[in-house]
Amino acid sequence: MFFKMPLGWWSGMRVIRLTDTTAIVKIKYKWMNQNPFKSMFWAAQGMAAEMTTGVLVMQEIEKSKRKVSMLVTHQEGDFFKKATGKIIFTCSGGNQIKEAIEKSVKTGEGQVITLISEGKNEDGVVVSNFKFQWSLKVKQ
């Protein structure tokens, strides 16, 4: 991560679990990612949330053995509680990604999917939710 996403590495963001369907990323509140309100800056949360979706997309592209262009085309975030301590983001959209790539292979057209990443604090309370719209197109 240091060479591919140095800002993510410096922030303390780490992928802690990756399966075919689910990605889990942690990020801890610290001086580097704080805001003036003594909680984690929204952009640091968004970076960790996007990583849960992006790593699933990259994994599925690798498994497909195809060249696939991938691009975030839209993003939304909702915030419910101050993010302090360790925040765990989870996305379980792996099957959705696989289906989109398969459909793009069959039709030759790009596919748009929305993946959701939920951030919870150490008490299991949801602090934020992010929705990422990904455009996926198999290159011919």
Backbone as CSV, one residue per row, in Angstrom:
resi,resn,N_x,N_y,N_z,CA_x,CA_y,CA_z,C_x,C_y,C_z
1,MET,0.829,-1.190,0.000,0.000,0.000,0.000,0.872,1.253,0.000
2,PHE,2.038,1.170,0.602,2.898,2.345,0.695,3.188,2.936,-0.685
3,PHE,3.421,2.084,-1.695,3.766,2.575,-3.026,2.546,2.879,-3.891
4,LYS,1.452,2.161,-3.697,0.251,2.357,-4.518,-0.693,3.411,-3.944
5,MET,-0.793,3.483,-2.622,-1.679,4.440,-1.952,-0.990,5.010,-0.718
6,PRO,0.027,5.838,-0.915,0.791,6.325,0.241,-0.051,7.074,1.265
7,LEU,-1.040,7.838,0.814,-1.884,8.563,1.768,-2.662,7.584,2.648
8,GLY,-3.140,6.506,2.054,-3.829,5.471,2.832,-2.905,4.826,3.847
9,TRP,-1.699,4.549,3.441,-0.730,3.937,4.351,-0.414,4.877,5.495
10,TRP,-0.136,6.155,5.180,0.199,7.127,6.220,-0.954,7.329,7.197
11,SER,-2.183,7.211,6.692,-3.348,7.431,7.565,-3.567,6.272,8.534
12,GLY,-2.937,5.145,8.265,-3.114,3.979,9.119,-4.169,3.012,8.604
13,MET,-4.722,3.285,7.440,-5.735,2.407,6.854,-5.093,1.077,6.464
14,ARG,-5.780,-0.031,6.812,-5.264,-1.361,6.486,-6.406,-2.297,6.118
15,VAL,-6.193,-3.110,5.080,-7.141,-4.179,4.750,-6.891,-5.290,5.756
16,ILE,-7.933,-5.671,6.498,-7.737,-6.713,7.508,-8.369,-8.046,7.115
17,ARG,-9.278,-8.019,6.126,-9.879,-9.277,5.677,-10.412,-9.087,4.271
18,LEU,-10.184,-10.103,3.432,-10.674,-10.070,2.066,-11.103,-11.476,1.674
19,THR,-12.380,-11.619,1.321,-12.894,-12.894,0.817,-13.456,-12.631,-0.581
20,ASP,-14.071,-13.635,-1.183,-14.666,-13.461,-2.503,-15.790,-12.434,-2.493
21,THR,-16.471,-12.301,-1.363,-17.644,-11.436,-1.312,-17.501,-10.217,-0.404
22,THR,-16.545,-10.240,0.513,-16.488,-9.209,1.552,-15.071,-8.673,1.740
23,ALA,-14.991,-7.369,1.951,-13.724,-6.729,2.313,-13.937,-5.936,3.595
24,ILE,-12.935,-6.018,4.477,-12.975,-5.290,5.739,-11.688,-4.481,5.862
25,VAL,-11.857,-3.191,6.136,-10.729,-2.260,6.254,-10.862,-1.519,7.578
26,LYS,-9.730,-1.362,8.266,-9.760,-0.595,9.516,-8.957,0.682,9.347
27,ILE,-9.379,1.666,10.098,-8.643,2.916,10.191,-8.853,3.432,11.612
28,LYS,-7.799,3.951,12.194,-7.874,4.402,13.575,-7.756,5.921,13.640
29,TYR,-8.592,6.506,14.468,-8.534,7.948,14.707,-7.195,8.282,15.340
30,LYS,-6.495,9.230,14.726,-5.231,9.711,15.289,-4.952,11.107,14.761
31,TRP,-3.885,11.684,15.209,-3.551,13.053,14.854,-3.548,13.270,13.341
32,MET,-3.040,12.313,12.594,-2.885,12.435,11.137,-4.219,12.585,10.406
33,ASN,-5.301,12.005,10.932,-6.577,12.019,10.202,-7.697,12.738,10.973
34,GLN,-7.322,13.579,11.909,-8.320,14.262,12.736,-8.909,15.486,12.040
35,ASN,-10.050,15.901,12.535,-10.655,17.168,12.132,-10.676,18.086,13.365
36,PRO,-11.122,19.325,13.234,-11.128,20.230,14.392,-12.129,19.851,15.489
37,PHE,-12.981,18.868,15.233,-14.031,18.489,16.176,-13.675,17.252,16.996
38,LYS,-12.382,16.905,17.007,-11.867,15.777,17.789,-12.472,14.447,17.352
39,SER,-12.613,14.295,16.045,-13.026,13.016,15.470,-12.314,12.856,14.128
40,MET,-12.536,11.726,13.478,-11.868,11.438,12.224,-12.469,12.260,11.083
41,PHE,-11.603,12.853,10.298,-11.989,13.648,9.140,-12.810,12.789,8.189
42,TRP,-13.858,13.359,7.607,-14.752,12.591,6.744,-14.012,11.975,5.561
43,ALA,-13.008,12.660,5.044,-12.284,12.142,3.881,-11.463,10.899,4.236
44,ALA,-10.947,10.826,5.458,-10.227,9.624,5.889,-11.190,8.441,5.970
45,GLN,-12.395,8.699,6.480,-13.410,7.643,6.517,-13.767,7.215,5.095
46,GLY,-13.936,8.186,4.206,-14.280,7.878,2.824,-13.208,7.069,2.120
47,MET,-11.955,7.371,2.421,-10.849,6.634,1.820,-10.891,5.165,2.250
48,ALA,-11.126,4.921,3.520,-11.202,3.538,4.007,-12.438,2.834,3.444
49,ALA,-13.545,3.558,3.370,-14.770,2.970,2.815,-14.571,2.624,1.344
50,GLU,-13.962,3.535,0.589,-13.730,3.251,-0.832,-12.812,2.052,-1.007
51,MET,-11.842,1.915,-0.122,-10.926,0.777,-0.228,-11.684,-0.543,-0.138
52,THR,-12.712,-0.616,0.723,-13.462,-1.878,0.828,-14.119,-2.225,-0.490
53,THR,-14.608,-1.227,-1.207,-15.255,-1.501,-2.487,-14.217,-1.732,-3.578
54,GLY,-13.208,-0.892,-3.616,-12.201,-0.975,-4.667,-11.392,-2.252,-4.651
55,VAL,-11.043,-2.739,-3.473,-10.256,-3.963,-3.399,-11.091,-5.164,-3.869
56,LEU,-12.397,-5.129,-3.615,-13.278,-6.189,-4.129,-13.353,-6.134,-5.647
57,VAL,-13.455,-4.924,-6.206,-13.502,-4.774,-7.663,-12.194,-5.276,-8.281
58,MET,-11.065,-4.854,-7.730,-9.770,-5.274,-8.271,-9.595,-6.786,-8.189
59,GLN,-10.034,-7.371,-7.088,-9.929,-8.819,-6.924,-10.761,-9.549,-7.988
60,GLU,-11.975,-9.084,-8.221,-12.854,-9.742,-9.192,-12.329,-9.567,-10.613
61,ILE,-11.756,-8.420,-10.913,-11.136,-8.211,-12.227,-9.991,-9.193,-12.412
62,GLU,-9.166,-9.346,-11.399,-8.030,-10.283,-11.459,-8.522,-11.708,-11.706
63,LYS,-9.579,-12.106,-11.011,-10.115,-13.463,-11.175,-10.725,-13.671,-12.560
64,SER,-11.252,-12.614,-13.167,-11.910,-12.733,-14.469,-10.909,-12.940,-15.607
65,LYS,-9.642,-12.622,-15.361,-8.582,-12.721,-16.374,-8.882,-11.844,-17.595
66,ARG,-9.624,-10.775,-17.372,-9.987,-9.829,-18.430,-9.407,-8.464,-18.094
67,LYS,-9.298,-7.625,-19.105,-8.944,-6.227,-18.867,-10.258,-5.483,-18.693
68,VAL,-10.414,-4.862,-17.542,-11.652,-4.173,-17.203,-11.312,-2.770,-16.718
69,SER,-11.970,-1.783,-17.324,-11.781,-0.426,-16.803,-12.737,-0.242,-15.627
70,MET,-12.259,0.423,-14.602,-13.039,0.645,-13.382,-12.911,2.108,-12.991
71,LEU,-14.047,2.697,-12.620,-14.042,4.111,-12.267,-15.187,4.398,-11.312
72,VAL,-14.891,5.119,-10.243,-15.953,5.606,-9.366,-16.599,6.788,-10.077
73,THR,-17.918,6.714,-10.295,-18.630,7.775,-11.005,-19.515,8.608,-10.084
74,HIS,-19.747,8.103,-8.879,-20.570,8.854,-7.925,-20.295,8.312,-6.521
75,GLN,-20.404,9.194,-5.534,-20.180,8.794,-4.146,-21.097,9.593,-3.250
76,GLU,-21.635,8.936,-2.228,-22.443,9.593,-1.201,-21.983,9.098,0.162
77,GLY,-22.055,9.972,1.145,-21.701,9.580,2.505,-22.699,10.123,3.507
78,ASP,-23.008,9.309,4.501,-23.872,9.722,5.605,-23.117,9.490,6.906
79,PHE,-23.258,10.428,7.835,-22.518,10.389,9.089,-23.492,10.437,10.248
80,PHE,-23.320,9.512,11.191,-24.282,9.355,12.273,-23.706,9.636,13.653
81,LYS,-22.402,9.466,13.813,-21.769,9.604,15.119,-20.313,9.984,14.894
82,LYS,-19.724,10.678,15.871,-18.304,11.008,15.762,-17.488,9.725,15.618
83,ALA,-16.539,9.755,14.687,-15.659,8.606,14.467,-14.392,8.794,15.289
84,THR,-14.307,8.071,16.383,-13.112,8.078,17.226,-12.732,6.630,17.493
85,GLY,-11.491,6.411,17.869,-11.034,5.044,18.089,-10.839,4.329,16.761
86,LYS,-10.984,3.007,16.788,-10.817,2.202,15.580,-12.161,2.088,14.873
87,ILE,-12.177,2.385,13.576,-13.388,2.274,12.773,-13.163,1.157,11.757
88,ILE,-14.132,0.267,11.677,-14.068,-0.875,10.762,-15.108,-0.672,9.665
89,PHE,-14.644,-0.633,8.404,-15.529,-0.509,7.250,-15.680,-1.868,6.585
90,THR,-16.916,-2.195,6.217,-17.214,-3.491,5.605,-18.062,-3.290,4.360
91,CYS,-17.679,-3.985,3.291,-18.477,-4.046,2.065,-18.639,-5.516,1.706
92,SER,-19.870,-5.909,1.395,-20.160,-7.309,1.047,-20.759,-7.413,-0.357
93,GLY,-20.201,-6.675,-1.308,-20.769,-6.633,-2.656,-20.046,-7.451,-3.701
94,GLY,-19.265,-8.429,-3.281,-18.478,-9.213,-4.234,-19.301,-9.892,-5.328
95,ASN,-20.446,-10.441,-4.970,-21.278,-11.114,-5.977,-21.801,-10.132,-7.013
96,GLN,-22.155,-8.955,-6.586,-22.642,-7.903,-7.481,-21.576,-7.553,-8.531
97,ILE,-20.334,-7.492,-8.102,-19.223,-7.149,-8.997,-19.038,-8.250,-10.033
98,LYS,-19.049,-9.480,-9.582,-18.882,-10.625,-10.488,-19.969,-10.619,-11.557
99,GLU,-21.209,-10.405,-11.145,-22.330,-10.370,-12.089,-22.175,-9.238,-13.100
100,ALA,-21.709,-8.081,-12.654,-21.536,-6.936,-13.553,-20.459,-7.217,-14.596
101,ILE,-19.356,-7.822,-14.180,-18.289,-8.153,-15.133,-18.780,-9.190,-16.126
102,GLU,-19.479,-10.215,-15.654,-20.018,-11.236,-16.558,-20.977,-10.624,-17.567
103,LYS,-21.817,-9.700,-17.121,-22.771,-9.047,-18.017,-22.037,-8.168,-19.035
104,SER,-20.975,-7.498,-18.619,-20.197,-6.680,-19.533,-19.514,-7.538,-20.591
105,VAL,-19.049,-8.727,-20.195,-18.439,-9.658,-21.155,-19.472,-10.058,-22.210
106,LYS,-20.681,-10.385,-21.780,-21.739,-10.846,-22.693,-22.240,-9.746,-23.613
107,THR,-22.421,-8.536,-23.075,-23.049,-7.459,-23.848,-22.039,-6.525,-24.514
108,GLY,-20.813,-6.496,-24.012,-19.828,-5.545,-24.515,-20.062,-4.129,-24.021
109,GLU,-21.029,-3.972,-23.130,-21.365,-2.657,-22.604,-20.877,-2.498,-21.164
110,GLY,-20.647,-1.257,-20.793,-20.264,-0.970,-19.416,-21.436,-1.214,-18.473
111,GLN,-21.119,-1.538,-17.253,-22.133,-1.792,-16.226,-21.876,-0.859,-15.051
112,VAL,-22.956,-0.413,-14.436,-22.844,0.467,-13.270,-23.437,-0.260,-12.073
113,ILE,-22.674,-0.309,-11.004,-23.150,-0.930,-9.766,-22.923,0.036,-8.610
114,THR,-23.724,-0.123,-7.569,-23.551,0.665,-6.360,-23.171,-0.274,-5.230
115,LEU,-22.036,0.020,-4.615,-21.545,-0.769,-3.488,-21.601,0.083,-2.231
116,ILE,-22.006,-0.537,-1.140,-22.161,0.161,0.136,-21.100,-0.310,1.117
117,SER,-20.497,0.638,1.813,-19.524,0.334,2.855,-20.015,0.972,4.149
118,GLU,-20.098,0.163,5.186,-20.595,0.622,6.482,-19.445,0.683,7.477
119,GLY,-19.330,1.816,8.173,-18.279,2.002,9.167,-18.832,1.923,10.574
120,LYS,-18.236,1.041,11.383,-18.666,0.882,12.772,-17.491,1.137,13.702
121,ASN,-17.821,1.686,14.878,-16.782,1.888,15.886,-16.568,0.592,16.682
122,GLU,-15.710,0.662,17.669,-15.361,-0.537,18.449,-16.525,-1.089,19.254
123,ASP,-17.564,-0.281,19.481,-18.760,-0.739,20.181,-19.798,-1.329,19.225
124,GLY,-19.470,-1.357,17.931,-20.401,-1.882,16.937,-21.450,-0.883,16.481
125,VAL,-21.279,0.382,16.846,-22.223,1.429,16.464,-21.825,1.981,15.090
126,VAL,-22.795,2.102,14.194,-22.528,2.649,12.862,-22.227,4.142,12.987
127,VAL,-21.057,4.538,12.488,-20.673,5.952,12.515,-20.873,6.603,11.148
128,SER,-20.744,5.810,10.075,-20.937,6.367,8.739,-21.230,5.256,7.733
129,ASN,-21.883,5.656,6.656,-22.178,4.776,5.521,-21.757,5.503,4.257
130,PHE,-21.156,4.787,3.343,-20.773,5.364,2.062,-21.319,4.494,0.943
131,LYS,-21.783,5.157,-0.116,-22.230,4.466,-1.327,-21.302,4.900,-2.453
132,PHE,-20.751,3.924,-3.151,-19.877,4.203,-4.284,-20.488,3.588,-5.530
133,GLN,-20.658,4.411,-6.551,-21.148,3.929,-7.827,-19.920,3.660,-8.695
134,TRP,-19.767,2.413,-9.111,-18.642,2.002,-9.936,-19.122,1.731,-11.351
135,SER,-18.370,2.196,-12.321,-18.585,1.864,-13.724,-17.535,0.832,-14.097
136,LEU,-17.986,-0.307,-14.630,-17.088,-1.400,-15.016,-17.343,-1.748,-16.477
137,LYS,-16.278,-1.796,-17.265,-16.429,-2.161,-18.672,-15.259,-3.038,-19.091
138,VAL,-15.621,-4.192,-19.637,-14.604,-5.111,-20.148,-14.071,-4.534,-21.451
139,LYS,-12.754,-4.421,-21.544,-12.114,-3.891,-22.755,-12.068,-4.990,-23.811
140,GLN,-12.375,-4.629,-25.039,-12.389,-5.601,-26.137,-11.032,-5.760,-26.754
